[in-house]
Amino acid sequence: MRPDRALAVLALFAALALSPAFGQGENGSATSKISHVVVYPQSAEVTREREVEVSVGLNQVPFSGLVANLDAGTLRASTDEGVDVVGIETQTRYLTEPLSRQVAELDAKIREQADLVREVEWTLKRLEEERAFYGTIRTATLQSIQDTEKGKALSIEEWQRIMTFVREGMEGSDKSRLAIEEDLRVKKTELEKLTSERARLASERPQEMKEVTVTVRAERAGKVTVRIHYVVPEVYWAPTYDVHLYTDDARVRFTCYGLVTQASGEGWEGVKLTLARARPEYRLDVPETSPVVVSMDGAGIQQLVLDVRGLNDALDTQAWVQSRFQSQHDLGNFRQNMLEFASQDESFLAANGLSKKEIEQAIERIQDRFSSVRYDLAKPETILSDRSAHKVVIFSELLPARLKYVALPAAQSLVIRKAELANATSFPFLAGASNVFVDGSYVGAANVPDASANEELDLFFGPDDGLKVTRELVKRETKGPERFRQSQLVTYEFKIKVENFHGQEVEVELEDQIPISQSDDVQVKFLGASVADTKPDEKGILSFSLKVPARTPLDVTFGYQIEHPMNQSLLYK
């Protein structure tokens, strides 16, 4: 290579090496920075800006050091008033070595750790030499003792003192060596970790980068800000919560976080961050119309059943939709099939393992009423491209609640705290996992449901030790057959006791049930309850709303009868 070309290549390489675009925490090249990032569930739109001096007429503004995996189809540019964007050109630059600030920092740590390892190794070597010296003294001493016995040297007592000195010296050397060897193992392990991390980072850095040149036409000379906007993949976010219940004044604090993970290849430092729910559609043309095939496919019906249940069980509707359907065409067919199913009668749905309620719930969820949600974070954030979850605060609000207690005595003796509240914030709640606290103590994990502004929701906070519920079968009576009835009549009566050990009255919602029959040969009759106006619903569920006085037990009784043919056993399922 000619000297002038070699110097040019070295100069270019040095310029790239000094460019902060290669660093995790820096925003772009030396003259551009990332100012705003909108994070979607699986991608992010990045806004990078550069302030430049322009002259009247056409000007070219380069943006170098951009990640190679940016979606060129989403690239656009904008600028200040009085300046028009007339062109955007993209080029690929191939690099000879993946450089980054993180790699450079790791190299410095590796050198420092290697120096520490060598220092410990030198200390071990000195200890080994010291021990060898003591060994030489011991050997010489043993020989001298033999000479002493011949009357040629020091006395035995004097040599014993020397041997004690040697023994203590060797023991001290051995003890120091064991401690230093352990220190050496720790330092070598740390060095291996740093070296492995360095190799991983170097392998993940791109071997190529993009350069975008924006051509603008200015009406007057002066400083202007030119911006480019583009989408990068491998960026994810999900909502998560800390939910604190304060029982003294029945208030609930919601702290909503965004867990942001990205491996786009560029670090975002001190950027304005927006977390958005919807996946943007950047296609500007009209998609090709695909044929819609009508058939009576049994396998297709079973898949629809599975999809409806999967959708209803999904915590994150949008994430489920994106993983299940590859195109809007497939999603549209799914919607159409659900609407067709919803128009069928219950017997047809039951034959296929579905209910109208399940279909309606799935249709409501697929509409995704929160698709337009955007959270603009209050302060600048730094998100590195390291695949780790970065937790950012979206909002924190203290809301009044109505504290109740819920019990299912047929299943357990625990009474569960329940908070009824309305989302009185200006933010919608997106469904997500939560850590649950009661009066500052962690009690477990749960899920926060979707809730629009002012929408009511119920949250549960685990059992309350100050309440207890028990259920007892107090009567089981069998009659029959009789003169005019060749059947058996079985009467059941239950007693539920609620005990309140708190110092104030509490409201408890009890839920129990009576059997329901699916056979004309088996008849179930509700005999009433001690709480007025109690009736079972179509599923046999009994609901009791009780005000339980402080330190005073409260009893509830109810009963039912089952009439069935003689010589036939009842089967509960």
C-alpha positions in Angstrom: 0.0 0.0 0.0 1.3 3.5 -0.8 2.3 5.6 2.2 -0.3 8.3 1.4 -3.1 5.7 1.2 -1.9 4.1 4.4 -2.0 7.4 6.2 -5.5 8.1 4.8 -6.8 4.7 6.1 -5.2 5.2 9.5 -6.8 8.7 9.7 -10.2 7.3 8.8 -9.8 4.4 11.3 -8.7 6.9 14.1 -11.8 9.1 13.4 -14.1 6.1 13.7 -12.3 4.9 16.8 -12.8 8.3 18.5 -16.5 8.3 17.5 -18.8 7.9 20.5 -21.2 6.0 18.3 -19.2 2.9 19.1 -19.8 3.4 22.8 -22.7 2.1 24.8 -23.4 5.3 26.6 -22.7 7.8 23.8 -25.3 9.1 21.3 -24.1 8.7 17.8 -21.2 10.4 16.2 -19.2 13.3 17.5 -21.7 15.8 16.1 -25.0 14.0 16.4 -26.9 12.7 19.4 -30.0 10.6 20.2 -32.6 12.9 21.7 -35.8 10.8 21.8 -36.7 7.1 21.7 -40.2 5.7 21.4 -40.1 2.1 22.6 -42.7 -0.3 21.2 -43.3 -3.9 22.4 -40.7 -5.3 19.9 -38.9 -2.3 18.3 -38.1 1.3 18.9 -38.2 4.5 16.9 -35.0 6.5 17.4 -34.7 10.3 16.8 -31.1 11.5 16.2 -30.4 15.2 15.7 -27.5 17.3 14.7 -27.0 21.1 14.8 -25.2 22.4 11.7 -24.4 25.6 9.9 -26.1 25.8 6.6 -25.7 28.2 3.7 -28.3 29.4 1.3 -29.2 26.6 -1.2 -28.4 22.9 -1.0 -26.5 21.5 2.0 -25.4 17.9 2.8 -25.6 16.8 6.5 -24.0 13.4 7.2 -24.9 11.2 10.2 -22.2 8.6 10.7 -21.8 5.6 13.0 -25.4 4.4 12.8 -26.2 0.8 13.6 -26.4 -1.5 10.6 -29.7 -3.1 11.6 -31.7 0.0 11.4 -34.8 -0.4 9.2 -34.0 1.6 6.1 -37.6 1.5 5.1 -38.6 3.6 8.1 -35.9 6.2 7.7 -37.1 9.8 7.4 -35.7 13.2 8.1 -37.0 16.5 9.5 -35.6 20.0 10.2 -36.4 23.5 11.3 -38.9 25.9 9.6 -37.4 27.5 6.5 -35.3 24.5 5.6 -36.6 21.7 3.4 -35.5 18.1 3.2 -34.9 17.2 -0.4 -33.1 13.9 -0.2 -31.8 11.1 2.1 -29.0 8.7 1.1 -27.9 5.6 3.0 -24.5 3.9 2.7 -22.9 1.0 4.5 -19.4 1.3 6.0 -17.5 -1.9 6.8 -15.2 -1.9 9.8 -12.0 -3.8 10.4 -12.5 -4.2 14.1 -15.6 -3.9 16.4 -14.8 -1.0 18.7 -16.7 0.1 21.7 -16.2 2.1 24.8 -17.4 -0.9 26.9 -14.7 -3.1 25.3 -12.1 -0.4 26.0 -13.2 -0.2 29.6 -13.1 -4.0 29.9 -9.6 -4.0 28.4 -8.5 -1.6 31.1 -10.1 -3.8 33.8 -8.5 -6.9 32.3 -5.1 -5.3 32.4 -5.6 -4.2 36.0 -6.8 -7.7 37.0 -3.9 -9.3 35.2 -1.5 -7.1 37.1 -3.1 -8.2 40.3 -2.8 -11.9 39.3 0.9 -11.4 38.5 1.4 -9.6 41.8 -0.1 -12.6 43.7 1.9 -15.0 41.7 5.1 -13.2 42.5 4.2 -13.2 46.2 3.6 -17.0 46.0 7.0 -17.4 44.3 8.7 -15.4 47.1 7.0 -17.6 49.7 8.2 -20.8 47.9 11.7 -19.4 47.8 11.4 -18.5 51.5 10.2 -22.1 52.3 13.1 -23.5 50.3 15.5 -21.3 52.3 14.0 -22.7 55.6 14.4 -26.2 54.1 18.1 -25.5 53.4 18.6 -24.3 57.0 16.9 -27.5 58.3 19.1 -29.7 56.2 22.2 -27.9 57.3 21.1 -28.0 60.9 20.6 -31.8 60.9 24.1 -32.2 59.5 25.4 -29.8 62.2 23.7 -31.9 65.0 25.6 -34.9 63.8 28.8 -32.9 64.0 27.8 -31.6 67.5 27.5 -35.2 68.8 31.2 -35.5 67.8 32.0 -32.3 69.8 32.7 -30.2 66.7 29.9 -27.6 66.9 27.2 -25.9 69.0 25.3 -27.5 71.8 22.1 -29.5 71.3 20.1 -26.7 73.0 21.3 -24.1 70.6 20.4 -26.2 67.6 17.0 -26.9 69.1 16.4 -23.2 69.1 17.4 -23.0 65.5 15.1 -25.9 64.6 12.2 -24.2 66.4 12.9 -21.0 64.3 12.9 -23.1 61.1 9.7 -24.9 62.0 7.8 -21.8 62.9 9.1 -20.1 59.7 8.0 -22.9 57.5 4.5 -23.1 59.2 4.0 -19.4 58.8 5.1 -19.6 55.2 2.6 -22.5 54.5 -0.3 -20.6 56.2 0.4 -17.5 54.1 0.7 -19.6 51.0 -2.7 -21.2 51.5 -4.4 -17.8 52.0 -2.6 -16.3 48.9 -3.5 -19.3 46.8 -7.1 -18.8 47.6 -6.8 -15.1 46.7 -5.1 -16.1 43.4 -8.0 -18.4 42.5 -10.5 -15.6 43.2 -8.5 -13.2 41.0 -8.1 -15.6 38.2 -11.8 -16.4 38.2 -12.6 -12.7 38.0 -10.0 -12.3 35.2 -11.7 -15.2 33.3 -15.1 -13.5 33.7 -13.8 -10.2 32.4 -12.1 -11.9 29.4 -15.3 -13.8 28.6 -17.4 -10.7 28.8 -14.9 -8.9 26.6 -15.2 -11.7 24.0 -19.0 -11.6 24.1 -19.2 -7.8 23.7 -16.7 -7.9 20.8 -18.6 -10.6 19.0 -21.9 -8.6 19.4 -20.5 -5.4 18.0 -21.4 -4.9 14.3 -18.8 -5.4 11.6 -20.6 -2.7 9.6 -22.4 0.5 10.3 -24.7 2.9 8.4 -24.1 6.4 7.2 -27.0 8.6 6.3 -26.6 11.8 4.4 -29.5 14.3 4.5 -29.7 16.9 1.7 -31.5 20.1 2.8 -32.4 23.4 1.0 -32.1 26.5 3.1 -33.7 29.8 2.4 -31.2 31.6 4.6 -27.8 30.9 6.2 -27.4 30.0 9.9 -27.7 27.3 12.5 -30.4 24.6 12.0 -31.2 21.3 13.6 -31.5 18.3 11.3 -33.1 15.2 12.6 -33.3 11.6 11.3 -35.9 9.1 12.6 -35.5 5.3 12.1 -36.7 2.0 13.7 -34.3 -0.5 15.2 -35.3 -4.1 16.2 -34.5 -6.1 19.4 -36.1 -3.7 21.8 -38.7 -4.8 24.2 -40.7 -3.4 27.1 -43.4 -4.6 29.5 -45.2 -2.9 32.4 -44.7 -4.1 36.0 -45.9 -2.7 39.3 -45.3 -2.4 43.0 -48.7 -2.2 44.8 -48.8 -1.1 48.4 -51.9 -1.4 50.6 -52.0 0.8 53.7 -54.7 -0.7 55.9 -54.9 2.2 58.4 -56.5 4.6 55.9 -57.4 2.1 53.1 -55.2 3.6 50.4 -53.3 1.9 47.7 -50.1 3.2 46.1 -49.5 2.1 42.5 -45.9 2.5 41.2 -45.7 1.5 37.6 -42.4 0.6 36.0 -41.4 -0.1 32.5 -38.9 -3.0 32.1 -37.0 -2.1 29.0 -34.6 -4.5 27.3 -32.6 -3.7 24.2 -29.9 -5.1 22.0 -30.1 -2.7 19.1 -26.4 -2.0 19.1 -26.6 1.6 20.1 -26.7 2.9 23.7 -29.2 5.6 24.7 -27.8 8.0 27.2 -29.9 10.8 28.8 -32.6 10.5 26.2 -36.3 11.4 26.3 -38.0 8.1 26.6 -41.6 7.2 25.5 -43.1 3.8 26.1 -45.9 3.0 23.6 -48.3 0.1 23.5 -49.0 -0.2 19.7 -46.7 -1.7 17.2 -46.3 0.9 14.4 -47.3 0.1 10.9 -44.8 1.9 8.6 -46.0 0.4 5.3 -47.3 3.2 3.2 -48.6 1.3 0.2 -51.8 -0.8 -0.1 -51.2 -4.4 0.8 -52.2 -7.1 -1.7 -55.6 -8.6 -1.1 -55.4 -12.3 -0.1 -58.2 -14.7 -0.8 -60.5 -15.6 2.1 -61.5 -19.3 1.9 -64.7 -20.5 3.4 -64.8 -24.1 4.6 -66.1 -26.5 7.2 -62.7 -27.7 8.6 -62.9 -29.6 11.9 -59.2 -29.1 12.6 -59.7 -25.3 11.9 -62.5 -25.2 14.4 -60.4 -26.9 17.1 -57.6 -24.4 16.4 -60.0 -21.6 16.8 -61.1 -23.0 20.2 -57.5 -23.2 21.3 -56.8 -19.6 20.1 -59.8 -18.2 21.9 -58.7 -19.8 25.1 -55.1 -18.8 24.6 -56.2 -15.2 24.0 -58.4 -15.1 27.1 -55.6 -16.6 29.3 -52.9 -14.3 27.9 -51.6 -11.6 30.3 -50.4 -9.4 27.5 -52.9 -9.4 24.6 -50.7 -7.7 22.1 -47.7 -9.9 22.8 -50.0 -13.0 22.2 -51.4 -11.5 19.0 -47.9 -10.7 17.6 -46.6 -14.2 18.4 -49.6 -16.0 17.0 -50.4 -14.1 13.8 -47.8 -13.2 11.1 -50.0 -10.8 9.2 -53.0 -8.5 9.5 -54.8 -10.8 7.1 -54.5 -13.8 9.5 -55.6 -11.6 12.4 -58.6 -10.4 10.4 -59.7 -14.0 9.6 -59.4 -14.8 13.3 -61.8 -11.9 14.1 -64.2 -12.9 11.4 -64.3 -16.5 12.7 -65.0 -15.4 16.2 -67.8 -13.2 15.0 -69.3 -16.2 13.1 -69.0 -18.3 16.2 -70.6 -15.7 18.4 -73.7 -15.7 16.2 -74.2 -19.5 16.8 -76.5 -20.8 19.6 -75.1 -22.1 22.9 -75.6 -25.8 22.0 -73.3 -25.5 18.9 -70.7 -23.7 21.0 -70.9 -26.2 23.8 -70.4 -29.0 21.3 -67.2 -27.4 20.3 -66.0 -26.7 23.9 -66.8 -23.0 24.0 -69.3 -20.6 25.5 -70.7 -17.4 24.2 -69.1 -15.5 27.1 -65.7 -16.8 26.2 -66.1 -15.7 22.6 -67.3 -12.2 23.6 -64.4 -11.9 26.0 -61.9 -12.8 23.3 -63.6 -10.3 20.8 -63.3 -7.5 23.4 -59.6 -8.3 24.1 -58.7 -8.5 20.4 -59.9 -5.0 19.9 -57.1 -3.8 22.3 -58.6 -0.6 23.7 -55.2 0.4 24.9 -53.4 0.3 21.6 -53.0 4.1 21.6 -51.4 4.3 25.0 -48.1 6.2 25.3 -46.2 7.0 28.4 -43.9 10.0 28.2 -41.3 9.6 31.0 -40.7 12.6 33.2 -36.9 12.5 33.2 -34.1 11.6 30.8 -33.2 7.9 30.9 -30.1 5.8 30.0 -30.7 2.4 28.4 -27.6 0.4 27.4 -27.6 -2.1 24.6 -26.7 -5.0 26.9 -29.8 -7.2 26.9 -30.4 -6.6 30.6 -33.7 -5.3 32.0 -33.6 -1.6 32.8 -36.4 -0.5 35.2 -37.7 3.0 34.6 -40.5 4.7 36.6 -43.6 5.5 34.6 -45.8 6.9 37.4 -46.5 6.5 41.1 -50.0 7.4 42.5 -51.7 7.0 45.9 -55.4 6.1 45.5 -58.3 5.8 47.9 -59.8 2.3 48.2 -62.7 0.5 49.8 -61.2 -2.4 51.9 -63.3 -5.5 52.0 -62.7 -9.2 52.8 -63.6 -12.2 50.8 -63.9 -15.8 51.9 -64.7 -19.1 50.3 -65.2 -21.3 53.4 -65.9 -24.5 51.4 -62.3 -24.4 50.1 -60.3 -22.7 52.9 -60.5 -21.0 56.3 -58.5 -18.0 55.2 -60.2 -14.6 54.7 -58.6 -12.6 51.8 -58.1 -8.8 51.7 -59.8 -7.1 48.8 -59.5 -3.5 47.7 -62.1 -2.0 45.5 -60.9 1.2 43.8 -61.2 3.3 40.7 -58.2 4.3 38.5 -58.3 8.0 39.5 -55.0 8.7 37.7 -54.5 10.2 34.4 -52.8 7.1 33.2 -54.4 3.8 32.0 -53.2 0.7 33.8 -51.8 -1.9 31.4 -52.0 -5.5 32.5 -48.7 -6.6 34.1 -47.1 -8.5 36.9 -46.9 -6.9 40.4 -45.1 -7.2 43.7 -47.7 -6.8 46.5 -47.1 -5.2 49.9 -49.3 -4.8 52.9 -48.3 -2.0 55.4 -44.7 -2.2 54.1 -44.4 -6.0 54.2 -44.0 -8.1 51.0 -46.8 -10.6 50.8 -46.4 -12.1 47.3 -46.8 -11.6 43.5 -50.0 -11.0 41.6 -51.2 -9.4 38.4 -52.7 -5.9 37.8 -55.5 -6.0 35.2 -56.1 -3.5 32.4 -58.0 -0.4 33.6 -58.8 2.8 31.8 -58.8 6.1 33.6 -61.8 6.1 36.1 -62.4 2.4 35.5 -63.0 0.4 38.6 -60.9 -2.6 39.5 -60.5 -5.1 42.3 -57.2 -6.1 43.8 -56.4 -8.9 46.3 -53.7 -8.6 49.0 -53.6 -12.1 50.6 -55.1 -13.4 53.9 -55.8 -11.3 57.0 -54.7 -13.0 60.2 -57.3 -11.1 62.1 -60.2 -12.9 60.5 -61.2 -16.6 60.4 -64.0 -18.5 58.8 -65.1 -22.1 59.3 -67.7 -24.2 57.6 -69.6 -27.1 59.3 -72.1 -29.7 58.1 -74.7 -29.6 60.9 -77.4 -31.8 59.4 -77.6 -34.6 56.9 -81.0 -36.3 56.8 -82.2 -39.0 54.4 -85.9 -39.9 53.8 -87.7 -42.2 51.5 -89.2 -44.0 49.8 -92.7 -43.0 50.8 -96.2 -44.0 49.7 -96.4 -41.4 46.9 -92.7 -41.0 46.2 -90.4 -43.8 45.1 -87.3 -41.7 45.5 -84.8 -40.7 48.2 -84.7 -37.2 49.7 -81.4 -36.0 51.3 -81.4 -32.8 53.3 -78.2 -30.8 54.0 -77.7 -27.9 56.4 -74.4 -26.0 56.8 -73.3 -23.4 59.3 -70.5 -20.9 58.5 -68.9 -19.0 61.4 -67.0 -15.8 60.8 -64.7 -14.5 63.6 -63.4 -11.0 63.6 -60.4 -10.3 66.0 -60.0 -6.7 64.8 -61.0 -3.8 66.9 -63.5 -2.5 64.4 -66.4 -3.8 62.3 -65.4 -5.2 58.9 -67.3 -6.1 55.7 -66.9 -9.7 54.6 -68.1 -11.2 51.3 -68.8 -14.9 51.7 -69.3 -17.2 48.7 -70.6 -20.8 48.9 -72.6 -23.0 46.7 -75.3 -25.7 46.4 -75.1 -28.5 43.7 -76.8 -28.1 40.4 -78.4 -30.9 38.4 -78.0 -31.8 34.7 -80.4 -34.7 34.9 -84.2 -34.8 35.1 -83.9 -37.7 37.6 -82.0 -35.5 40.1 -83.7 -32.5 41.6 -82.0 -29.9 43.8 -84.0 -27.5 46.0 -82.6 -24.5 47.9 -84.2 -24.4 51.4 -83.1 -20.9 52.3 -80.5 -19.1 54.3 -80.3 -17.1 57.6 -79.4 -14.0 55.5 -82.5 -12.5 53.9 -83.0 -12.4 50.1 -80.3 -15.0 49.5 -80.8 -17.0 46.3 -78.4 -19.2 44.3 -77.5 -18.1 40.7 -77.6 -20.4 37.7 -74.3 -22.0 38.8 -75.6 -22.6 42.3 -73.4 -19.9 43.8 -74.6 -18.2 47.0 -73.2 -14.8 47.9 -73.4 -13.2 51.4 -72.4 -9.7 52.2 -71.9 -9.5 56.0 -70.9 -6.8 58.4 -69.0 -8.6 61.2 -68.8 -6.8 64.5 -65.4 -6.4 66.3 -64.5 -9.5 68.4 -67.9 -11.0 67.9 -68.5 -14.2 65.8 -71.2 -14.2 63.2 -73.0 -17.3 62.0 -74.7 -17.9 58.7 -76.7 -21.0 57.9 -78.2 -22.4 54.6 -79.6 -25.7 53.4 -80.7 -27.6 50.4 -82.4 -30.9 49.4 -81.5 -33.4 46.7 -84.1 -35.8 45.4 -82.9 -38.8 43.3 -84.1 -42.3 42.5 -83.5 -45.1 45.0 -80.6 -47.5 44.6 -78.6 -44.9 42.7 -75.5 -43.2 44.1 -74.9 -39.5 43.6 -71.7 -38.4 41.9 -70.3 -34.9 42.5 -68.0 -33.4 39.9 
